[in-house]
Amino acid sequence: MNGLYQRGTTSTDILSQIGPQAALIIGIVGFLFLIWFLRTFIRVVQEYERAVVYRLGQVTRRPRGPGLILLIPLLERAQKIDIRLVTLAIQPQDCITADNVTVRVDAVAYFKVTDPIKALVNVRDYMQATLQIAQTSLRSAVGQVELDTLLSHRDEINNRLGEIIDKHTIAWGVDVSVVEVKDIQLPDQMVRAMAKQAEAEREKRAKLIHAQGEYDASERLQAAAAVIAKEPAALQLRYLQTLAEISIEKNSTIVLYDTANLHVAINRILGAIEDANPNVMNLTQAPQNGQSGHNTPPRAATGD
């Protein structure tokens, strides 16, 4: 039999009879089939990934990877899942606290997949499910506490949120590590009321501190006066120190008089007045108790 299928015909003769264009097409198809085969049944799993393998629709015992994995052609297929820590932003939620105050709270949650098989089999979309349970848990946790607790004890709210969310997601193979409340938005009226309260509290503390300072200063001044009373020269030294402090500023003129010998000058003046007029009352003596302020002439002494 003559022709293409004649016995003893070589591959070179066949290619020469088919033609160069048909041979190029066959080569391209074969190369693409080889790439598809390698891509489908030879998979590379990264270090931060795990491959869940399905064999005839059933999940194998444990996930595979990281590294190079081989799949049985037409029987097995693999689905990769990321096991790195994921940052999930919880959208702002309008919540009502236990004392009926409307607030707007947003938070952020950090979680990772600990069991890839559960994350794919037990829930359809573990990312969306975790987001929804985080939003509902945030509203529930905020509604159980008062505004003051929400503002001053965020750690308790964060711990409670983490426990509530983790209780639901543990069955999905998702471990929620941290939940943090980021921002709390209050109504304008509440912000003004809190500002007034804070201002009043500050004024109260300032007055108490000022009063305590005055009390401490009075005790110190009393002690200083007792020390100066024992040593009269200490008053003169203090007077000189005050002059030295005032003299630092040179933008004013200060007229002072020396009080060190003031009592000596007063005694000299009074002595001179008494010498000039002996009947003048001694100004340095106060009237005795039971005596009037008028001077009564002394009685003349009479003998028996």
ABEGO torsion letter per residue (X at the ends): XBEAABBGBBAAAAAAAAEAAAAAAAAAAAAAAAAAAAAAABBBBBAABBBBBBBGGBBBABBBOBEBBBBBBGABBBBBBBABBBBBBBBBBBBBBAAGBBBBBBBBBBBBBABAAAAAAABABAAAAAAAAAAAAAAAAAAABBAAAAAABAAAAAAAAAAAAAAAAAAAGBBBABBBBABBBBBAAAAAAAAAAAAAAAAAAAAAAAAAAAAAAAAAAAAAAAAAAABAAAAAAAAAAAAAAAAABAABBBBBBBAAAAAAAAAAAAAAAAAABAABBBAABBBBBGBBABBBBBBBBBBX
